[in-house]
């Protein structure tokens, strides 16, 4: 009778299976929460992206606004900083848009011709057996992927006029948010900190300062690397006898704000332009220059400029760029890495503050 009572219940579950099940349902809940949050962010991307851009612009203009606050009212200081921004954009546009407009008409044909030359070399002269059908399929898939990226950047709106209107509206919102952040940013930060529970207020301030510092270092570092890379590749292209130096330099500078992938794309475009406008020798020279510059930037300049504040593993950077592009299009590709870097450093600061507080209380 006693043995029957002991064996009548359900068989015991192995401790490891029970532990795995406990972790599994918790991980499922976390994954569902993250997916729901990302989906909500994607739905709100017409507002979220301008807000993120405004934070970036605010970090860029805050030194100007802060210096003027001692002499002027916050609204006037923010307005002058915005005028400086718009004046700088207008001045740069006046300097670079006319040359680009003169040469941009041939840039697309140039790159297309270069790609055709590379395809002919791969099919007819390369040591590998590559069929033209395989190359054509690759080019078609690449074109479809780029088209999907552009369409996703416009909130799945493919109409050109509507897309331009949305971009203009987003830019206007970003500028408007930037003005208010410059004028009332400190007041808003104080208000937000006051809404937190009292036990978390001491940790929020250093975490926010850390994120602000990392964002500023990223913007400054990307701009410095972009200038260095654009000058080096532009000089290499010019000395090698290629043309379209201005557009290639501008593309290289802008690509510096997309770590790893941006430099690769800019280098490939520079080599293709050199191949068509200067020949094979020019393309080889530009390719060597691009490789040397990228290695120097990755191994020497980037660690020195960014420091430990931006120490992200290359896999994290690649995943951030791809995920940002998949969720928010081109804007997500540009903004993903700094957003991830700021988020990582903020949580690192919160964890460090919590650890130090716990050690002191212990």
C-alpha positions in Angstrom: 0.0 0.0 0.0 2.8 2.4 0.9 4.6 1.7 -2.3 1.4 2.3 -4.3 1.0 5.7 -2.7 4.6 6.6 -3.5 4.2 5.7 -7.2 0.7 7.0 -7.8 1.7 10.6 -8.4 3.3 12.1 -11.7 6.9 11.1 -12.3 9.4 13.8 -11.1 10.8 16.2 -13.7 14.5 16.3 -14.1 16.0 19.4 -12.4 17.8 20.5 -15.6 14.6 20.2 -17.7 12.7 22.2 -15.1 15.4 24.9 -15.1 15.4 25.0 -18.9 11.7 25.4 -19.0 11.7 28.2 -16.5 14.3 30.1 -18.5 12.5 29.3 -21.8 9.2 30.9 -20.9 10.9 33.9 -19.5 13.0 34.3 -22.7 9.8 34.0 -24.7 8.2 36.8 -22.8 11.3 39.0 -23.2 11.4 38.3 -26.9 7.7 39.1 -27.4 8.2 42.3 -25.5 11.2 43.3 -27.6 9.4 42.5 -30.8 6.3 44.4 -29.8 8.5 47.4 -28.8 10.3 47.4 -32.2 7.0 47.0 -34.1 5.7 50.0 -32.2 8.8 52.0 -33.0 8.5 51.2 -36.6 4.9 52.3 -36.7 5.9 55.6 -35.0 9.0 56.0 -37.2 7.7 59.3 -38.8 8.0 60.8 -35.3 10.8 58.6 -33.8 13.3 59.3 -36.5 13.0 63.1 -36.4 13.3 63.0 -32.7 16.5 61.0 -32.9 17.9 63.3 -35.6 16.9 66.3 -33.4 18.9 64.8 -30.5 21.9 64.4 -32.8 21.6 68.0 -34.0 21.1 69.3 -30.5 24.3 67.6 -29.4 26.1 69.2 -32.4 24.8 72.7 -31.7 24.8 72.6 -27.9 28.3 74.1 -27.6 27.2 77.2 -29.5 23.9 77.5 -27.6 25.5 77.0 -24.2 28.1 79.8 -24.9 25.3 82.2 -25.9 23.1 81.5 -22.9 25.3 83.6 -20.6 24.5 86.7 -22.7 21.1 86.0 -24.3 17.9 84.4 -23.4 17.6 80.7 -24.1 15.2 81.2 -27.0 17.5 83.7 -28.7 20.5 81.5 -28.1 18.7 78.5 -29.6 17.6 80.6 -32.6 21.1 81.8 -33.3 22.4 78.2 -33.1 19.7 77.1 -35.6 20.7 80.0 -37.9 24.3 78.9 -37.8 23.2 75.3 -38.7 21.1 76.4 -41.6 23.7 78.9 -42.8 26.4 76.2 -42.7 24.2 73.8 -44.7 23.4 76.5 -47.2 27.0 77.4 -47.6 28.2 73.9 -48.1 25.4 73.3 -50.6 26.4 76.4 -52.5 30.0 75.1 -52.6 29.4 71.4 -53.5 26.0 71.2 -55.2 26.9 72.9 -58.5 30.0 70.7 -59.1 28.0 67.6 -58.2 25.1 68.6 -60.5 27.5 69.1 -63.4 29.1 65.6 -62.9 26.2 63.7 -61.3 24.6 63.1 -64.7 27.5 60.9 -65.7 28.0 59.3 -62.3 25.3 56.7 -62.7 26.4 55.7 -66.2 30.0 55.6 -65.0 29.3 53.2 -62.2 27.1 51.1 -64.5 29.8 50.9 -67.1 32.4 50.0 -64.5 30.2 47.2 -63.2 29.7 45.9 -66.7 33.5 45.9 -67.2 34.0 43.9 -64.0 31.3 41.5 -65.1 33.0 40.9 -68.5 36.3 40.3 -66.7 34.8 37.8 -64.3 33.1 35.9 -67.1 35.8 36.0 -69.8 39.2 36.6 -68.1 39.1 35.7 -64.4 40.8 32.5 -63.2 37.4 31.4 -61.7 34.6 29.8 -63.7 31.8 32.3 -63.4 28.8 32.3 -65.6 27.1 35.5 -66.9 23.8 34.2 -65.7 25.1 33.9 -62.1 26.4 37.5 -62.2 23.2 38.8 -63.7 21.2 37.1 -60.9 23.5 38.6 -58.3 23.0 42.1 -59.8 19.3 41.6 -59.9 19.1 40.5 -56.3 21.3 43.4 -55.2 19.1 45.9 -57.1 16.0 44.4 -55.5 17.6 44.7 -52.0 18.5 48.3 -52.6 15.0 49.0 -53.9 13.5 47.4 -50.8 15.7 49.5 -48.6 14.6 52.7 -50.3 11.0 51.7 -50.1 11.3 50.9 -46.4 12.9 54.3 -45.8 9.7 55.9 -47.1 7.4 53.9 -44.8 6.5 51.6 -47.7 5.4 54.5 -49.9 6.8 54.2 -53.4 5.3 57.3 -54.9 8.1 59.8 -55.4 6.1 63.0 -54.6 4.7 61.5 -51.4 8.1 60.3 -50.3 9.7 63.7 -50.9 6.8 65.3 -48.9 7.3 62.9 -46.0 11.1 63.6 -46.0 10.4 67.4 -46.0 7.9 67.0 -43.2 10.4 64.8 -41.2 13.1 67.4 -41.7 10.9 70.2 -40.6 9.9 68.2 -37.5 13.6 67.4 -36.7 14.5 71.1 -37.0 11.5 72.1 -34.8 12.4 69.5 -32.2 16.0 70.7 -32.3 15.0 74.3 -31.5 12.9 73.2 -28.5 15.6 70.9 -27.2 18.2 73.6 -27.4 15.9 76.0 -25.7 14.3 73.8 -23.0 16.6 70.7 -23.0 17.9 71.3 -19.5 14.5 72.0 -18.1 13.1 68.9 -19.8 15.9 66.8 -18.3 15.2 68.1 -14.8 11.5 67.5 -15.2 12.1 63.9 -16.5 14.5 63.2 -13.6 11.9 64.5 -11.1 9.4 62.0 -12.5 11.7 59.1 -11.5 11.4 57.3 -8.1 13.7 59.0 -5.6 15.9 55.9 -5.3 16.8 56.1 -9.1 17.4 59.8 -9.4 21.0 59.7 -8.3 21.8 57.1 -11.0 19.9 58.8 -13.9 22.0 61.9 -14.0 25.4 60.2 -14.5 23.9 57.8 -17.0 22.4 60.7 -19.1 25.7 62.5 -18.9 27.5 59.4 -20.1 25.2 59.0 -23.1 25.5 62.7 -24.0 29.3 62.4 -23.9 29.3 59.2 -26.1 27.0 60.8 -28.7 29.3 63.9 -28.9 32.4 61.7 -29.3 30.7 59.7 -32.0 29.7 62.7 -34.1 33.1 64.3 -33.7 35.0 61.1 -34.4 32.9 60.2 -37.5 33.4 63.7 -38.9 37.2 63.5 -38.4 37.4 60.0 -39.9 35.3 61.1 -42.8 37.5 64.1 -43.5 40.6 62.0 -43.4 39.2 59.2 -45.6 37.7 61.6 -48.1 40.9 63.6 -48.5 43.1 60.5 -48.9 40.8 58.8 -51.4 40.1 62.0 -53.2 43.9 62.7 -53.6 44.5 59.1 -54.7 41.7 59.3 -57.3 43.0 62.7 -58.6 46.7 61.6 -58.7 45.7 58.3 -60.4 44.1 60.3 -63.2 40.4 59.6 -62.4 37.6 62.1 -62.4 34.5 62.8 -60.4 36.7 63.5 -57.4 34.2 65.8 -55.7 31.3 63.4 -55.6 33.5 60.5 -54.5 34.9 62.6 -51.6 31.5 63.7 -50.5 30.2 60.1 -50.6 33.3 58.9 -48.6 32.7 61.6 -46.0 29.0 60.6 -45.5 29.9 56.9 -45.5 32.1 57.4 -42.5 28.9 57.8 -40.4 28.1 54.1 -41.2 30.9 52.1 -39.6 32.4 49.2 -41.6 29.8 49.0 -44.3 30.0 52.6 -45.3 33.8 52.5 -45.8 33.4 49.3 -47.9 30.7 50.8 -50.1 32.6 54.1 -50.6 35.8 52.3 -51.5 34.1 50.1 -54.0 32.4 53.1 -55.7 35.8 54.9 -55.8 37.5 51.9 -57.4 34.7 51.6 -60.0 34.8 55.3 -60.9 38.6 55.1 -61.2 38.3 52.0 -63.4 36.1 53.8 -66.0 37.5 57.3 -65.9 41.2 56.3 -65.4 41.7 52.7 -66.4 42.8 49.6 -64.7 46.0 51.2 -63.3 44.0 54.0 -61.7 41.5 51.5 -60.2 44.4 49.5 -58.7 46.0 52.6 -57.2 42.7 53.8 -55.7 41.9 50.4 -54.3 45.3 50.2 -52.6 44.8 53.7 -51.2 41.3 52.8 -49.9 42.6 49.6 -48.2 45.5 51.4 -46.6 43.3 54.3 -45.3 40.6 51.9 -44.0 43.2 49.8 -42.1 44.9 52.9 -40.6 41.5 54.2 -39.6 40.3 50.9 -38.0 43.6 50.1 -36.3 45.0 53.5 -35.4 42.7 56.5 -35.8 39.4 55.1 -34.7 40.5 53.6 -31.3 42.3 56.9 -30.6 39.5 59.2 -31.7 36.6 57.2 -30.2 38.4 55.8 -27.2 36.8 53.2 -25.0 33.4 55.0 -25.1 32.7 53.5 -28.5 34.3 50.1 -28.0 31.7 47.9 -29.8 32.5 44.6 -31.3 32.4 44.5 -35.1 29.7 41.9 -35.0 27.5 44.2 -32.9 28.2 47.0 -35.3 27.2 44.9 -38.4 24.1 43.5 -36.7 23.1 47.1 -35.7 23.5 48.5 -39.2 21.6 45.6 -40.8 18.8 45.6 -38.2 18.5 49.4 -38.4 18.2 49.2 -42.2 15.6 46.4 -42.0 13.5 48.3 -39.5 13.8 51.9 -40.5 15.5 52.0 -44.0 18.3 54.3 -44.8 17.7 56.4 -41.7 18.0 53.3 -39.5 21.3 52.4 -41.2 22.8 55.8 -40.4 21.5 56.1 -36.9 21.6 52.5 -35.6 25.3 52.3 -34.5 25.3 55.6 -32.4 22.0 54.7 -30.8 23.3 51.3 -29.8 26.5 52.8 -28.5 24.7 55.4 -26.4 22.3 52.7 -25.1 25.1 50.3 -24.2 27.1 53.0 -22.4 24.0 54.3 -20.5 23.2 50.8 -19.2 26.9 50.3 -18.4 26.9 53.5 -16.3 23.6 52.5 -14.6 25.1 49.1 -13.7 28.3 50.6 -12.5 26.4 53.1 -10.4 24.2 50.4 -8.9 27.3 48.3 -8.1 29.1 51.1 -6.4 26.0 52.0 -4.4 25.5 48.5 -3.3 29.1 48.2 -2.2 28.9 51.4 -0.2 25.7 50.3 1.5 27.2 46.9 2.2 
